[in-house]
């Protein structure tokens, strides 16, 4: 996957687990991200798609975030990817 989003879409990081709506041209946070749905897909439908495609996610709390700028990516990385000290 490229380092920046080549289109505005929903991307999943299964390890965290977080679904991010990333704007075209914005850098992905650290980790492995996979495109799961277009930006026009309603969030509830994204959850249903993921539950059907990844049965191990059923019943797990997914966090949804929107990343539209580098500063939002940096804040996300500080909040979600930095282990507690």
WOQUI-V539326 format. One record per residue. N is the residue number from 1. RES is the residue in one small letter. SS is DSSP state (a for helix, b for strand, c for the rest). PHI is phi in whole degrees, 0 to 359 (999 if undefined). D_LAST is the distance of its C-alpha to the last C-alpha in whole Angstrom. Layout:
n:res:ss:phi:d_last
N:RES:SS:PHI:D_LAST
N:RES:SS:PHI:D_LAST
This chain:
n:res:ss:phi:d_last
1:x:c:999:30
2:x:c:296:31
3:x:c:285:28
4:x:b:235:29
5:x:c:291:31
6:x:c:269:35
7:x:c:200:35
8:x:c:285:34
9:x:b:196:33
10:x:b:272:30
11:x:b:232:28
12:x:b:249:26
13:x:b:245:22
14:x:c:291:23
15:x:c:292:19
16:x:c:284:17
17:x:c:274:20
18:x:b:224:21
19:x:b:250:25
20:x:b:243:25
21:x:b:272:28
22:x:b:254:28
23:x:c:284:31
24:x:c:312:33
25:x:c:88:32
26:x:c:271:28
27:x:b:294:26
28:x:c:284:24
29:x:c:296:20
30:x:c:304:19
31:x:c:114:20
32:x:c:260:23
33:x:c:238:25
34:x:b:234:29
35:x:b:290:31
36:x:b:237:32
37:x:b:193:34
38:x:b:287:36
39:x:c:295:35
40:x:c:278:38
41:x:c:284:37
42:x:c:300:36
43:x:a:304:33
44:x:a:299:34
45:x:a:290:36
46:x:a:300:33
47:x:a:300:31
48:x:a:296:35
49:x:a:301:35
50:x:a:295:32
51:x:a:296:32
52:x:a:284:36
53:x:a:280:34
54:x:c:238:31
55:x:a:304:32
56:x:a:291:29
57:x:a:273:27
58:x:c:301:30
59:x:c:84:28
60:x:c:272:25
61:x:c:279:23
62:x:c:268:23
63:x:b:263:22
64:x:b:252:24
65:x:b:227:23
66:x:b:241:26
67:x:b:240:25
68:x:c:246:28
69:x:c:205:27
70:x:a:299:24
71:x:a:295:23
72:x:a:291:22
73:x:a:297:21
74:x:a:298:18
75:x:a:296:17
76:x:a:301:17
77:x:a:298:15
78:x:a:294:12
79:x:a:280:12
80:x:a:254:13
81:x:a:254:12
82:x:c:270:9
83:x:c:297:6
84:x:c:298:4
85:x:c:261:0
